[in-house]
């Protein structure tokens, strides 16, 4: 196992939970904001630049008065590390499913008779409940030699939610809760894996950078993919089937990424 600081789990859990809570607020007030700005979705989306600008001002001001200085470690080359690619691919697979759902689940709900406001609140509900596994999974993962049980659990719950939405959208609140729980757990796992699979600080830093850069490139294709499937088929059932496939896809890199190994450790020979 990789050596990591005692507060690794709580800090990663807090970071993971803050991401989901931010999504909860944004999803819940998106429609009311649009109404406030004369039904302008452009203004509703642009509004969220304000918190980002405020955070930038606070951090720049903090950095200017800080007297401490940290030297960044030399990056660790990861191109020849299969484990690093699995960790990054897992982060990409969980992200592509999350952003595909974030973009189109409210529209899918509206196609089943939910109002725009109700669909927005259901998306916010999914984001809200995702905060619990986003907090809990990193805490649990740091106490385990491997995390395959967590991987199977979060993928199964999210997949069950998508299947439920396909089969009976009349109880969409239940299915959205399940999707939120699964996606929140997958996010927490994706954020803690670079920490657990890195032997030293510079390994963790390089793994995190690789996971974020590759992962979000992969994630950018999610909304486009579901839209393309919808356009080709003329309905949302096939798009939900594609979302189910993206959810299950996490298992392929995830099995290797959750193995009890660290970057730089020789793989055991078999046979």
N, C-alpha and C positions, 0 to 999 in steps of 0.2 A: 504493500500500500504506500501511497505517497504521503510524505509528511506534510501536515498543514497546521496552521495556527488554530488554537482552540476556538477562536471566534469566527472561523471561516464559515461554518454552517449558519449561525445567526445573521452574519452580515450579508451573505448571499441570499438568505431567506427574506431579509428586509428589503433588499434591492428587488428581488423577484416580486414580492407582494406589492411594492410601490408601483411597479409597471402595470399590474392588473388593476389596482385601484384608480390609477390615472385613466385607464380605458373605461372603467365603470362610470366615472364622472363625465367623460367626453361622450360616451354613448347615451347616457341618460338625458343630457341637456342639449344634444345636437338638434333635435326638432324644435324644442322651445326657443333655442337661440335663432334658428332660421326664422321662426315666426316673429321674434323680436326685431330682426333685421329685414322686415318686409318680405318674408319668405325667400330670402337669399341664402342658398346653400354656400355660395362663395364666401359670404361674410361669416357664416357659421363656422366654416372650416378655418378661415383666416383668424378668427378670434383666438385660436389656440397658439398662435405665434406669440401672444402677449405673455403667457406664463413662461415660455421659453426665453423670451427676451429678459424678463425679470430675473430668471435663474442665472442667465449669462452675466447680467449686471452685478448680481450678488457675488458670483464666483470670481469675476474679474477684480472686484473691489477687495475681496478676501485675499486673492493672490498677490495683489500689489502691496498689502501691508504685512504679508507673511515674511518671516525671517528664516524659516527652515528651507532646506534644499535637499532633495532626494535625487541621487544619481540613478538613472534608469539602467538596469542590467543589459548586457549584450543580448540580442535576440537569439533564440535557439532555432536552428534550421529544422524544419519539419517536413520538407518535401519527401524525404525518404522514410517517414514514420507512418506505417499503415494505421496505427492507433489514432494518430492525430487526424488523419483523414476521416476516420469513422466518427470521431467526436464532432468534427466540423460538419460532416454530412448529417449526423443526427440533429444538430442544431438547425440546419437548413430544412430538414424534413418536418420538424415540429413547427418551424416558423412558416413554411409554405402553407400548411394546413390552417394555422391560426389566422394568417392574413387573408387567405381565400375566404374563410368563414366570416371574418370581420367585415370584408367588403360586401358579401352577397347574402349572408343569412337574413339580415333585415328585409331585403328585397324578396327573398324566398318566402319569408313569413307573410309579407304583404300579398304575395300571389295566392296565399291560402286564406285570405280574408282579414288579416290583421291590419289595423290602421298603421300609418307611418309612425305615430307616437307610440303605439303599443309595441311595434316591432323594435323601435329604438330602446324602449324600456326592457324588453326581453333580452336584447343584446347586452344592455347594462347589467341585467340580472346575471347573465352568464359570466360577465367580467367580474361582478361582485363575488360570486361564489368561487371563482377561480383563485381569489386571493388566499383562501384557506390552504389548498394544496400547494400553491406557489410558496407559501410560508413553510408548510410542513415537510414537503419532499426534500428540500436541501438539508433540513435538520436531520431527517431520517437517513438520507444518503451518506452523510459523513460518519454514521455509526455502523455502516455495512461494508463488508469486504467487497461485495459486488452489488449492483443495483438492478439486476435483471427482473427481480420481483416487482420493483417499483415501475420499471419500464412496461411490463406486461399489464400491470394494474391501470396505469394512466391511459395507455392506448386502448385497452378494453372498454373503459368507461366512456371515453370520447367516441369510440366507434359505436357503442350501444346507443349513445345519444343521436348520432347521425342516422342510424338504422331506424330508431324510433320516429325521427322527424320524417323519414321516408314513408313509414308505414302508417302513422296516425298523427298528422300535424295538429289535430284538435287539442292535443295535450302538449302543445309546444313548450309551455313553461317547464315541464318536467324534463323534456329532452334538452332544452337549452341549459338547464342546470347541470345535466350530465356532461354535455359538451364543455361547459365552463370548467367543471371539476377536472375533466381529463386534460384539457388544454392548459389549465393552470399548473397541474402536476408536471406535464411535459415541459413547460417553460422552466419551472424550478429545477428539473433534472438537467435540462440543457445548459442552464447557467452554472450549475455546480460541477458538471463533469470535467470542464477544463481544470478546475482546482484539484479534483480527485485524481486525475490522470497525469498531472504534472509532478515530477519528482522534486524540483526546486522552484524558487520564485520565478526565475527567468523562463522555465518551462511553462508555468502557469500563464505568464504574460503572453508568451508566443501562442499558446493554445487558444487563449481567449481571443486574441487578435485574429487568428485564423478562423475560429468559429464564427465570430461576428461578421467578418468580411465575406467569407464564403457563404455563410448561412443567410445573410440578408440579400445577397445576390440571388440565391435560390428562391427565397421567400417572395421576391418581387414578381415571380412568374405565377404565383398562386391566384390572385384576382383575375389576371388575364386568362389563365387556364379554365377557370370555371365559367367565365364569360364566353370563351370560345366554344366550350361544350354546350352551353345554353343556345348559342347562336346556331350551332350545327344541328341541334335536335329540336329546337323550338320550345323546350320546356325545361323545368328545373329539376325533374327527377334524375336525369342523367348527370346533371351538375352535382347533385347531392351524392350520387354514386361515385363521381370523381373525388369529392371531398372525403368520402369513406376510404377510397383507395389511397389518398394522400395521408390519411390518418394511420392506416395500417402500414404504410411505407416506412414509418418510423422504426419499425421492428428490424428492418434489414441492417441499417448501420448501428442501431441501438444495441443489438445483442453483443456486437464486438466492443462498442464504446463503453458498455457497463461491465466489461470483464475486469477482474481484479489485477490490472497491470498498470504500469506507468510508462510515460514516454522515455525511451532510451533503454528499457529493460528488454533483454533478449527473449524472444518467444520460445516456449518450451517445444522441443522436438517430439514428434509423435512417430509411432511405428517402430 
